[in-house]
């Protein structure tokens, strides 16, 4: 079967980047988005690591994002008393990995990717919530949406996030998302008095919750708090907490933590505070079935504690497009994609969960953490080298595996 039309379910980072790479490779991608209009979580920002920046550079989109974002020179860690217990230095990342990581609001990345999708004339259909799939033998697949509409293509890619409808349809017995024990929240404020803090990300193991912030040279502060929460709350439960009540709860949780934590929270408008449970995905038995494949968070969602979720999704997009472009036969192409990606991303998911576990306050383990933090960070720096150094070579052909167990390289 000659693959030409690719249906992409979801218009997040993985879906839009995949559409752009597929268009470049000569395919006809179309995006189907469940929401009637795109929005992003209030207070949401991320660190796009060097490996993710390199994918956007391949798409020619790195410079627009560098105009919106700013580099972080590293991370500095403090305990609940404000004592510096360790640091990481990112200032040489450009020379070491070929790109510098960028701190960005999620909305900025969406705007650049979706703007390029529109510029290239790739169709995007909103209000299309996937309800079912029908495989047409060797002829392709039909996606059926709520409201009675449908679409047909040779391949369907589920890029529809951690709550993926595509995954539930093709792998109904697979495990679902796992809660990490933390609720994430955060926002933006402006404190010119903190301009001297610009450069690194500041990470504080607070008495009752973890807090992180980074300051732009202008004095704008991006911040987050990871709040321990024993039972996973639903989004509806969190939404029901009034903004002013939530802000007061954060001030109480961080009372007594080192400056400027309370000042940052107090100066932030309550209405701008987002909140959501942090989850990840356990290992799936497979990422594809027939002409349907999963990418990004639909296949391997990771918590933000490793700073890799967006970067891994962008890598997926480039690698899957290469496999479809270079490997003869749909099944071998999708199998190659899974083999190229699964081990790498699941290692990051495991590391991110371990990082998140350290954020939950514990009186005894906190003292051990303080003593061993320099050791942890040296290990983290070594582990980051193959992650940040990963580069998808778009021009290099992707070989099909000749023998089961053979190693593939991008």
Secondary structure, 3 states (H helix, E strand, C coil): CCCCEEEEECCCHHHHHHHHHHHHCCCEEEEECCCCCCCCCCCCEEEECHHHHHHHHHCCCHHHHHHHCECCCEEEEECCCCCEEEEEECCCHHHHHCCCCEEEEHHHHHHHHHHHHHHCCCCEECCCCEEEEEECCCCCEEEEECCCCEEEECEEEECCCCCCHHHHHHCCCCCCEEEEEEEEEEEEEECHHHHHHCCCEEEEECCCEEEEEEECCCCEEEEEEEEECCCCCCHHHHHCCCHHHHHHHHHHHCCCCCCCHHHHHHHCCHHHCEEEEEEEECCCCCCEECCEEECCHHHHCCCHHHCCHHHHHHHHHHHHHHHHHHCCCHHHHHHHHHHHHHHHHHHHHHHHHHHHHCCCCCHHHHHHHHHHHHHHHHHHHHHHHHHHCCCCCCCCCCCCCCCCCCCCCC
